[in-house]
Structures are given as C-alpha cells and as structure tokens.
C-alpha cells in the first residue's frame, strides 16, 4: 500500500473509531431518514451533544446528509456500508465461535 493509501485508510479509520460513529451509520443503513430523536433512540445510550458531534463529522465527511425528513446516508455512506456489510456476517460467526471456547 502506498503512503497516500495509508493516509486515506488512517483518516477513514480515525473517523469510524470515534465513539458511536459506526453505530450512527449502522442505524441509518436501512436507507430510511431518521429524525434526531429517532436516531438517538436507534443508537441508544448516546447523549445529544455526542450525537450532534458525530453527525457533524459524518456530514463533513460526506457520509451522512440532513434533509426535510431527517438524517440519512449519502451515496458514499451507502457505498461504505455495503463494503462493511460482511462485518455483520463475520461478527455473528465470530461470536458463535467465541461462545464455544468458553
């Protein structure tokens, strides 16, 4: 991987590692817009201040937008979520394997 590619991956991971960032994106993955309050309930346990901060960061990154019906993922957000969709299948398989070790 080139230095430029490493920087790009590092920047994306830095954004996604922010507390609740992935949960916000995951809550919007069905493609339906959500109001702030509904999104806060969907994410669970997130304070309004933290949700505002994450939404601002995700909007600036071009992954989330805000319209008349609420917050939704952009085309780039959909692309990212599609690429991360295998994560859910892996997590289920991995969790089942972890249970067998105990």
SULFENPE-V891683 format. One record per run of one state. SS is the DSSP state (H for helix, E for strand, C for the rest). FROM is the first residue (numbers start at 1). TO is the last residue. Records with the same first field share a line. If there is no record, write none. Layout:
SS=FROM-TO, FROM-TO
This chain:
C=1-2, 18-20, 28-33, 35-35, 44-47, 61-63, 68-69, 74-74, 102-102
H=3-17, 21-27, 36-43, 48-60, 75-101
E=34-34, 64-67, 70-73
